């Protein structure tokens, strides 16, 4: 990625993780067992083969995340049959946009300060993320029990000494934040049923 950045100055990509560890555990653990359906990727501008690859990757990552965060007593996998009180989590990712471009003050700042801008950790790039998705929780008969929808549009500056300058996270932190928000919203609704 750094070679591409040095030649073009900017790059756009699909945010695919990795989904990190939960920032916090579930406030309440549901006594139900949960299972994840394959994550649906409906974000625009992604071809069918890439959608399928992202879906497989995110399904595995999100299953691990849900299990680790403790939202449910147990997380099972297909072909385990859901019990009468068990639920199916259906994630859909509607936007997975990531973009790194030069900071608007980088060139003038570096020139006017004779590169002191760079060496004093002035921003070189701006990382922008637009990640969105929804989560529907259904029972084993497909009856909707809870629904959550959220979108995060974030931007942050990257300087020479920032960890993301040398090892970009490619939106993994932002995707983790989105998944946590969706699960928090939906499981609160589920607890009221």
Secondary structure, DSSP 8 states (H G I E B T S, - for coil): -HHHHHHHS-EEEE--------SS--SS-EEEEEEE---EE--TT--HHHHHHHHHHHHHHHHHHHHHHTSEEEEE-TTS---TT-EEEEEEEEEEEEEEEE-TTHHHHHHHTTTHHHHTT-EEEEEEEEEEEEEEEEETT--EEEEEEEEEEEEEEEETTSHHHHS--TTHHHHHHHHHHHHHHHHHHHHT-
